[in-house]
Every structure is written in C-alpha cells, then in structure tokens.
Amino acid sequence: MDFRYSIEQDAFRASLRGFLHDQAPPGRVREVAAADGHDRRLWQRLCGELELPALHAPPEYGGAGATLVETAIAFGELGRALTPVPFAATMFAIDAILRMGDEEQRKGLLTGLLSGERIGAFAAAGPHDADPATTPVRADRRGGRVVLTGECTPVLHGHVADLFVIPAVADGTVVCHVVAADAPGVTVVRLPSFDITRPVAKVRLSQAPAEPLTAGSPDEVERLLDVARLLLAAEMLGGAEACLALAVEYARTRRQFDRPIGSFQAVKHACAEMMIEIDATLAAVMFAAMSAANGDDLRITAPLVKAQAADTFVLCAGSAIQVHGGIAFTWEHDLHLYFRRAKTTEALFGSSAQNRALLADRAGL
C-alpha cells in the first residue's frame, strides 16, 4: 500500500477546503444553524459543481467512480468547516442502496440522491442496529406489501429528508428498507440537538409502506455501519485539525506578560498533545480508507478508527477551549460549535467504549 494521498487527492482536498472557506464561513454556518440547519444553496453547489454525493458511486449510476478515500477526504473537509448540509445522512443512504439494492432500485433511487434533487437519511445510529434483538423497527407483510412499524432516533437531518433507509427486522433478519418521507404512516419530528450545526429528528412508523433492499447479504448491514464509522472518523479528524489550528493561532497572537502565550510551557504541551493525537488519528483514518478502497474488510479497522477519532476530537475541542481561556466559553466564539459536534458524533454508531468492546469481540479477545 502506498501510504500517501495522490497528487489528485491532495488537489481535491485543497480545492474543497478553499471552496468551503469562501462559501461556508463561520458566520454563514451560524446563520444556517439558527434556521433549520440545512444550507440549501450550498448543498446544491456541492452536489452540482463538486459532485460530492456521487464520489464513490459507479459511473453507470451517474457517479464519479472514485473510492472511499476521496469520500473520506470530503468528510474531513466538511467536518473541518462544520458545514451545515445533509452530506453524512445522504452518503450513508447512498451506500446502503449501492450495497443492498438491486439493479432497478439503484437506477431508480440513486439518480435523485447523487444529483442533490433528493435528500436521503440513514435511520440507524446505534452500535448494534444490525442485531435483530436490538433493532427497534419491525417489518411485516400486509395485503401483499411490506410495512414498517417502530421508531428511529436520532436521524441526522431527518426533518429535510425525502427518503429514509431504515434497518428493520424481517423474518428474524435485519434488512434495510427504503421509506418515502411523505408516505402514509410516517411522522417526522425534529428534536433539540446539542450540535446546532447538524440537526436530528425522530421518525415514527405506523405500518408505513416500505421497499426492502434484498440484493445484498444480511452481513451488508454490518458492513454499512462500518463504513459509516470510518467516514465519521474522517469527519471528526477534520474537526480536530480545525480546533488545533484555532488554538495555535490564538497562542501565537494572544500576549500575556509581554510575550505570546504560546511560549508558556503549559500551552505548548496542550498543543503538542493535540498534534500527537491528530497524527495518530490521521494515520488510522488513511489506513482504514485505503484498505476499504482496496477491498479489505473493515471489521477491525472501523471500530478502532471511530473510537480513536472520537477521543481525539473531544480532546482537541476541550484543549482548544482551555488554550483560549474565558473567551472560548462565550456564545460568540466558534469553539463551542466544535465541542458540540465532537460530543454528539462521539455517540453515533456507538461510543468509544462500545466500539472498543466491538473491536475486542471481533478480534476474539
């Protein structure tokens, strides 16, 4: 494995970072967060001009034919900017359809999702949503059609989604189903979110008509969760890097006792510890993404990198607040937005402790 980003991948990352710097500055992020948490104009540009949802989709379905490495880079840059768009929710739904949908479903469902005309949401966030004993939604047959009953929460950007991909228990096996947001029996309630830049919702299903995705094996649900863990790890890495950049810049410019505070040993140690953890997380994310792009299994690397990235992001957000001192505790400063994202993303698809327990189980420890 050539453990480096290619020239093209580095150029893509730089281009996306520059685009988000111009189009999603902190002021714009706050403005959208105060509304509904979805920047529709920016989302259309990300889909139309940069084709982000189409990155690792095959060309025969309208995709760009890239790999999970490019998608992970995109997650990292959107995480760095806290971009308020439904990228994670839609990408997880797209990956579910690619992995488990048949040819007709892929062609019918992916067109609108890849172009940005429709927004998808993957309605599973727990660490064991592939386990029939814990999945809260049940699938039954009524009058020759499949209907779902149950409740899903939290669903990222669920209040703006046009369709949901929902794991449900069918005949003792977890199968993903596609449900239209406007279908009868579907109720979507927006919930208060600690992370104001990424809203969540509760989806209630009362015999809601659904289309099962049965082309893939039952193991594909677990693989889908592993891909989600990897991509969220990449997003958290981007957020951690942003926290370090803010801390270093403040330490360089803030002066106390006629010297920059960055010259004080305690501040140096805090920034150095952040850098060490970020370097370790970067290596883990790159290895996991490149392994997945080469077709390797994510059973071991996905929970490992999710736990590592979550711990790193929480550490960096907290340490950056400490470096900034009292100003970082104000609403006007941006660091609390990163801290909110760190704590909420840490809990998605299992906490760090749950992911390490999952890793131990899979490794036979």
N, C-alpha and C positions, 0 to 999 in steps of 0.2 A: 504494500500500500504506500503510495506517495503521499506522505502526511503533510501536505501543503494545499492551500487553495490554489486553483489555477489562475492564470492571468485574467481569464474571462470572469471567473467567480469574484476575484478581487475588484474588477471593474464594475460588476453588477452591484456589489456591496457599496462601493463608493458612490455610484450613480443613485442608488436608492437612498442612501444617507443624505446626499445633497438635496434630493427631491423632498424628503420629509423635513429637512431643516428649513426649507423655503415654504412648504405648504402646510406643515403641522407644527408651528412653533408653540411654545408653552401657552401663550395667550389664547391661541385658537383651540388647543386641547381643553383648556378650562371652559371656554365658551361652549363647546360642544358637550362637555361633561355636565354642564349646568342645564342643558336641554334634555336630549334623550340618549346621549352617549354614542350617537352614530353620525359621523360626518358624511353625509350622502354624496356631496360633491367630490370630496377627496376619494371616497370609495369607488366612484365611477371612474376617476382618473387612474387609480391603482389597478383597476380591472381592465380598462380600455387601453391605456398607454403603456403600462408596465406588465400587464397580464399576470399579476401575482397569483390569483386563484388557479391559473392554468399551468403553473410552473412544472409540476411533475406529472401532469396528465399526458397520456399518449397523444400524438398528433391526430390519430384517426378520430378522436373525440373533440378535436378543437384545442388540444393542449399544446404546450411548448416543448414537451418531450425532454425536459430536464430531469434532475434527480432530487432526492430528498436533501441533498447537500444545499442546493440552491434554495429550496423551500426553508431549510433551517436558517440560512443566511437572511432571508426575508423576515422570518420570525424575530431574529435577533435585532434587526434594524427597527422594526415596528415596536419591539419591546423597549429599545433604547429611547424612542421618541414618545412612548405611551400613546401611540396613535389610536384614536377612538373610532375604530372601524371593526366590523364583524369578521376579521380575517381568520382568527382561530376557529370560530364556530363554523364558518363556511368550509374551511380546509378540512376539518375533521369529517364533515358531512360528505364532501367530495371524495375523500379517501375511502369512506365506508362504501360508497356506491362503486368506486373503482374496484374494490376488493371483493365485494359480495353481490353486486348487481349483475344481471345477465346482459347480453349484448343490447337487447331492446331497451332495458332500463338505463343502461349507460348512455345510449344515444338520446333517449328521451329526457333524462333528468340532468345530464351534465351541461348541456348547451347553455341553459339559462344561468347555471351556477358559475360556470367558467367565465361568462361574459359580464357578470355582475348584475344581470337583469333580475336575478332572484338571489335571495339570501338563504343559506341553509344553516341549520344548527344541529349539533350532535347532542342529543338529550341524555347524556350519561356523564357523570363527574366523579362517581365513587371509585374506590380502588378495586372493587370486586364486582363490577357491573356485568362481567361475563359469567358470573356464578348464578345458576338458576335459583339457588336458595336465597340470594340477596337482591336479585333484580326486582324492582317494585312494580313492573308493568307486566300484565298477562295478556296473551293473545288467544282469542277464541274464534271459532267459525260460527257465523250467524247468517243464515239464508244464503249460503254459498260464497260469502265474503269474509275476510279476516277483519276483526275489530279488536281494538286495544282498550284496556281498562287499567287505570292506575294513575300515578303522579310522578313527575320528573322534576327535580330541583337540585342544584341551581343549573339553569340552562343559559349559557353565555349568549348575550344578545337575542334572547328568545322573543322579546317583545317586537323585534323588527324582522323576524324570520318569516320566510314564505313557506318553508317546509322544514320538517324535523326528521332526523334519522334517530329512531328510538329502539334500543335493545329491549326485547320483550321475551318472556318465556313462552315457548310454543312446543307442546308435546315433550316437556322436560328438557328442552334445549334452548339456549339463548340465541335468538335470531334478530337481526336488525330489520326494522320496518320503516318505510317512508310514509309520513303522515303530512297532509297539507294543513297549513296553519288555519285556513278558513273552512276546514272540513267540519261537519256536524259532530258534536260531542267533544270538540277541542276548546279548551278555555286557557288562555294565556294571561297570567297576572304578573306584572312587573314587580320585583321585590326590591327593598332597600339593599344597596350594595356598599360594603366597606370601600371597595375600589370604585370610585365615582367615574373613572375613565373607561370601565368595562362593566356595563350593567348586566344584571341577571334577571331571570324570570322563572316562574313556576308554570309547568304545563300540566293541566289536568285532562285526563282522557276518560270519557264515559262512552264506551262502545264506539269509539272513533274508527271510521274505515281506514284501513292501512294496506300498504303494498309490501309484502315481505321480500327481502333481498336474500335469495336462497341459492345463488350460483356458487358462493364460496362455502368453504367448510366451516363447521362450528368454531374451529380454532381461530378463524379470521377475526372474530370479535376481540379476542385477547390480543391478537397482533395489532388490531386497530388502536386499542388502548395503549399499547407500547409505542406506536408511532406518535400518538398524542403526547405521551410523556416526553419523548425525545424533543418534539417541536416546542413544547412549553419550556423545556430546559434551555433550548436555544433562545427563546424569548426572555427568560429570566437572566441569562448571561448578558444580553444586551442591556437590560435594566441595571444590572450590577456594574457594568462598564460605565454607564451614564452617571451612576452615583459616585464612582471613583473620580471621574472627570470633574464633577462638580466640587468634590472635596479638595482635589489638588488645586483647582483654580482658585478656590477661596483661600486655601492655605498659602498660596503664592501672593495674594493681594491684600489679605487682611493683616494689619500690623498691630502688634502689642509690644510695649516696652521698646519702641523704636526698631523693631525687627519683624519680618513676616512670621506669622505663627507656624508656618511650615518648617521653620528652623528649630522648633521645640521638639524634644525627643518623643514626647507622648503623641504628638500629631504625626511625626514621621512613622512611628511604629504602627499607628492606626492605618495609615495609607499603605504601608508596606504589607501589612496583613491582608488588606483588601486585595492588593495586587497579586499576592501569592495564591489566594483562593480563586481569583479570577483566572489566573494562568492554568491552575489545575482543572477548573471547570471548562475552560476553552478546549483543552486537550481532550477531555472526556466527551464534550459535545461533538467535536470534529471527528473523533474516532467512531462514535456511535452513528453519526450521519453518514460517514464514508462507508462504514460497514454495511449499513442498510442499503446504500446505493449499490454496493457490490452483491446484494442479495443475501447477506448474512442475517442470522436470527437476532432479534432484539431482546430475547427473553432475559438475558443477563444485563446487557448494557442499558436498556431503557429504564428500569427501576433505579439502577445505580446512578445514572446521569441525572435523573429527575431529583433524587434526594440530594446529590451534590450541588446542583444548581440552585435548588430551593434554599439550602443552608447558606450558600454564598450570597444570594440576593438579599436575604434577610440580614446577614452580617453587614453587607456593604451599605444597605439603606440605613441601618442603625448607626454604623460607624460614621457615615457621612453626616448624619444629624448631629452627632457628638462633635465632629470637627467644626461644624458651623456654629455650634453653641445655641444661644437663645433664639436667634433669628430663624433657625430651622424649625422651631416649634410653632411658627406663625402660619396662618392660613395662606398668606401671600407668597410664601416660599414654595418651591416646587418639590422639595424633598419628601413632604408627606404624601404626595401622589405616588412616588416610587415605593415608599414604605407600605402604602395601601396595596399596591399591585403585588409587592413581594409576599405579603401575608395571605392574600386571597389565592394567588397562584400556587403558593406552597401547599394549600389544601386540596387543589384539584387533582383528581385521579390518584388520591392517596397522599397522606402526609409523608414527611421524610422517614419517620419511624415505620409507617406501613409499607413504604416502598423498600426499605431495607429488610423488613420481615419477608416481603415477597421475594426479594433477591435471595435471601437465605433459603427459602423454600425451594426456589427453582434450582439453586446450586446444590441442593441436597444436604444442607448444613443443619 
